[in-house]
Amino acid sequence: MNITVIGSGYVGLVSGTCFAEMGNKVTCVDIDPIKIEKLNKGILPIYEPGLETMVLNNVQYKNLFFTTELNEALQNSEIAFIAVGTPMGSDGSADLQYVLAVAKSIGQLMQKRLIVVDKSTVPIGTADKVKATIQKELDLRNSDLEFDVVSNPEFLKEGAAIEYFMKPDRVVVGTDSDYASEKMKQLYHPFCMSRDRFISMDIRSAEMTKYAANAMLATKISFMNEIANICEKVGADANQVRIGIGSDRRIGYSFIYPGAGYGGSCFPKDVKALTKIAKENGYTAQLITAVEEVNDAQKLVIAQKIITRFGEDLTGFTFGIWGLAFKPGTDDMREAPAIYVIKELVKRGAKIKAYDPKAMHEAKTFYLKDLERIEYFESKYEILKNSDALILLTEWKEFRSPDFEEIKIQLKTPVIFDGRNQYNTFRLEEKGFEYHQIGKSK
Ligand SMILES: NC(=O)c1ccc[n+]([C@@H]2O[C@H](COP(=O)([O-])OP(=O)(O)OC[C@H]3O[C@@H](n4cnc5c(N)ncnc54)[C@H](O)[C@@H]3O)[C@@H](O)[C@H]2O)c1
């Protein structure tokens, strides 16, 4: 099939590349000329395991193209995916300006029957707005071209995006058109060969499914973090509680690690947007509001533990940070707990030495750009020299089983604050460490 993917960020680039991998001819479009120029030179704008090789191979096989020219891309396409950002607007709702700008361009430029697919996470009812926007442009052109608008929310997980896209748990497609449904089934068939994972539903339910899925996962995280905070008060160990409840098949082990709160480009904005959607429709989403409040507070729990240990004024103290990305496997720092912890410590006078295997460029260029008293190092052990404590904020594999002897030698005092509860089994206290973790009081 000939496909256009509009927006070549995390979702667009991964989806487009995976469609190309299955033999489709895919053109990825972006308005950012620098991004497209780099992609055409084989330089990827994001880090995602396995993506670079897949992009380079498909470009070589002439299945994958990059351009800023939507007009060119749409010429032969049967399906156009909208995969642009839907960032949080100033009032907390999803900002639809990019999606609707793309819809307008599609209406102005399409030359043949087209299936327009909303892959961006969009509020319920957006497909109607996209449809109306395209139709308005076609009317202005006196065109009677046919088109369908489909909702196909994306559930990929950053850090394992290729794996999730190539072997999805489910493919949700919302449409009221048999023609579009059939085409979407054909497109996704290669990804669902072992068993049918295609779930067809009405458009609004598909749009809602994405928000409900993210809100459910965020709820599990905030629930466990709340339990962890109670554990600390009552002398229980949240990690043992996690194992105790996760063994119940109805609960399961995933998304119940106590930690420094969720971040990333999706959960924070989607949870907020869902609260807003509910409010606009006359419903107060109490539980989902609380999920967000618990998370906001959780991002500062590690900073609070440091303040309790070292004092309100952190002038003269230096802290070594392992992990800046909001989760392992990505360079994405959007809403990462590290941003909040580091800013709080610096505000109180501390110096920071930071290391992350992939996200340091993002930190330096965007998220911690204007921050004073922060230095970045290429080696995780180097940051420990003369640091008063090590703070762990992302569960990268390379932090899982480090050389504790080396850590102890390098640190000024052998203190570890673990925002990800990675070292429960290492008996760090017996190794002479002062070990602070979430969900266990000292
Ligand atoms: N990142 C994720 O893990 C993830 C997972 C599922 C769903 N989503 C959703 O997918 C959508 C995209 O997210 P993302 O993380 O890929 O965003 P992103 O910011 O990484 O990428 C968006 C891209 O769209 C481009 N763009 C903006 N306007 C454009 C236009 N008019 N024409 C062409 N390109 C344009 C931008 O330049 C950018 O490259 C969002 O709605 C997000 O909520 C994201």
The ligand as a Tripos MOL2 file, in Angstrom:
@<TRIPOS>MOLECULE
LIG
   44    48     1     0     0
SMALL
NO_CHARGES

@<TRIPOS>ATOM
      1 N1          5.4470    9.4130   22.1580 N.am      1 LIG1
      2 C1          4.7130    8.3840   22.5050 C.2       1 LIG1
      3 O1          5.1610    7.4500   23.1760 O.2       1 LIG1
      4 C2          3.2770    8.3090   22.0850 C.ar      1 LIG1
      5 C3          2.5930    7.0870   22.1980 C.ar      1 LIG1
      6 C4          1.2650    7.0300   21.7900 C.ar      1 LIG1
      7 C5          0.6370    8.1550   21.2960 C.ar      1 LIG1
      8 N2          1.3130    9.3340   21.2130 N.ar      1 LIG1
      9 C6          0.6210   10.4910   20.6410 C.3       1 LIG1
     10 O2          1.0540   10.6360   19.2850 O.3       1 LIG1
     11 C7          1.0970   12.0270   18.9280 C.3       1 LIG1
     12 C8          2.4990   12.3830   18.4470 C.3       1 LIG1
     13 O3          3.3980   12.2120   19.5180 O.3       1 LIG1
     14 P1          4.9850   12.2140   19.3210 P.3       1 LIG1
     15 O4          5.5680   11.8460   20.6320 O.co2     1 LIG1
     16 O5          5.3300   11.4350   18.1010 O.co2     1 LIG1
     17 O6          5.2040   13.7700   19.0060 O.3       1 LIG1
     18 P2          6.5450   14.4960   18.5100 P.3       1 LIG1
     19 O7          6.4990   15.8410   19.0640 O.co2     1 LIG1
     20 O8          7.7280   13.6040   18.7680 O.co2     1 LIG1
     21 O9          6.3610   14.5530   16.9060 O.3       1 LIG1
     22 C9          5.4120   15.3390   16.2680 C.3       1 LIG1
     23 C10         5.9910   15.7550   14.9190 C.3       1 LIG1
     24 O10         4.9580   16.3750   14.1540 O.3       1 LIG1
     25 C11         5.5800   17.4180   13.3870 C.3       1 LIG1
     26 N3          4.5400   18.3260   12.8940 N.ar      1 LIG1
     27 C12         3.8430   19.2850   13.5630 C.ar      1 LIG1
     28 N4          2.9860   19.9010   12.7390 N.ar      1 LIG1
     29 C13         3.1220   19.3420   11.5140 C.ar      1 LIG1
     30 C14         2.5220   19.5450   10.2550 C.ar      1 LIG1
     31 N5          1.5810   20.4740   10.0660 N.pl3     1 LIG1
     32 N6          2.9160   18.7760    9.2110 N.ar      1 LIG1
     33 C15         3.8870   17.8520    9.3710 C.ar      1 LIG1
     34 N7          4.4910   17.6100   10.5580 N.ar      1 LIG1
     35 C16         4.1260   18.3310   11.6140 C.ar      1 LIG1
     36 C17         6.5870   18.0310   14.3280 C.3       1 LIG1
     37 O11         7.5640   18.7690   13.6490 O.3       1 LIG1
     38 C18         7.1330   16.7640   15.0080 C.3       1 LIG1
     39 O12         8.2600   16.2670   14.3250 O.3       1 LIG1
     40 C19         0.6400   12.7850   20.1660 C.3       1 LIG1
     41 O13        -0.7340   13.0020   20.0720 O.3       1 LIG1
     42 C20         0.9390   11.8090   21.2950 C.3       1 LIG1
     43 O14         0.1120   12.0090   22.4150 O.3       1 LIG1
     44 C21         2.6240    9.4250   21.5810 C.ar      1 LIG1
@<TRIPOS>BOND
     1     1     2 1
     2     2     3 2
     3     2     4 1
     4     4     5 ar
     5     4    44 ar
     6     5     6 ar
     7     6     7 ar
     8     7     8 ar
     9     8     9 1
    10     8    44 ar
    11     9    10 1
    12     9    42 1
    13    10    11 1
    14    11    12 1
    15    11    40 1
    16    12    13 1
    17    13    14 1
    18    14    15 2
    19    14    16 1
    20    14    17 1
    21    17    18 1
    22    18    19 2
    23    18    20 1
    24    18    21 1
    25    21    22 1
    26    22    23 1
    27    23    24 1
    28    23    38 1
    29    24    25 1
    30    25    26 1
    31    25    36 1
    32    26    27 ar
    33    26    35 ar
    34    27    28 ar
    35    28    29 ar
    36    29    30 ar
    37    29    35 ar
    38    30    31 1
    39    30    32 ar
    40    32    33 ar
    41    33    34 ar
    42    34    35 ar
    43    36    37 1
    44    36    38 1
    45    38    39 1
    46    40    41 1
    47    40    42 1
    48    42    43 1
@<TRIPOS>SUBSTRUCTURE
     1 LIG1         1 GROUP 0 **** ****
